[in-house]
Amino acid sequence: MLFNNSKKYYKNSIIIYFSRADENYAVGYIEKGNTKIVAEYIKELTNADIFEVKPKNSYSKEYKICVKEAIGRIKTHNAPILEKIPDISKYDLIYIGSPVYCGIMPEELTAALKDVNFKGKEIKIFVTHEGSGLARIPDQIKDICTGAKIIDSIAIIGSNANNSKEEIKKWI
């Protein structure tokens, strides 16, 4: 499917994201992570391919314990993932989605992105949060995804993710 974005048409795009369900700040227990909800809206609106970065070691279902685990993984840079990101050479546009963990991306997403060749790609960033906005995530992605051009970013309040489809549609 073709879609218009600032007068530029993209034929091939992929959504790469990390998300976590279970107990989340401000929303309680959820069956589907907020970032996943937004990623699925983007897929529905663009027909992009989609890839979820999944941790090899799951986070606790309890929010406070999960935060401690996230801090530990960020400090040690030890966050193995189940699968590497597939070859992105055929894609023109890469959507990268992340929740905000301590002002940055979860370490798993950092680990997944660091070995990918982003040269010549365009990136749109989407973030879910409960007050942090984009935080430092665009700067992180710029540093990790060398050779790519970040063309746009959006921050969605996680507790509003289920109702963000129209906002996403305008952003796309």
Buried (B, 14 or more C-beta within 10 A) or exposed (E): EEBEBEEEEBEEBBBBBBBBBBBBBEBEEBEEBBBBBBBBBBBEBBEBBBBBBBBEEEBBEEBEEBBEBBEEBBEEEEBEBEEEBEEBEEBBBBBBBBBBBBEBBBBBBBBBBEEBEBEEBBBBBBBBBBEBEBBBBBEBBBEBBEEBEBEBBBBBBBBBBBEBBEBBEEBB
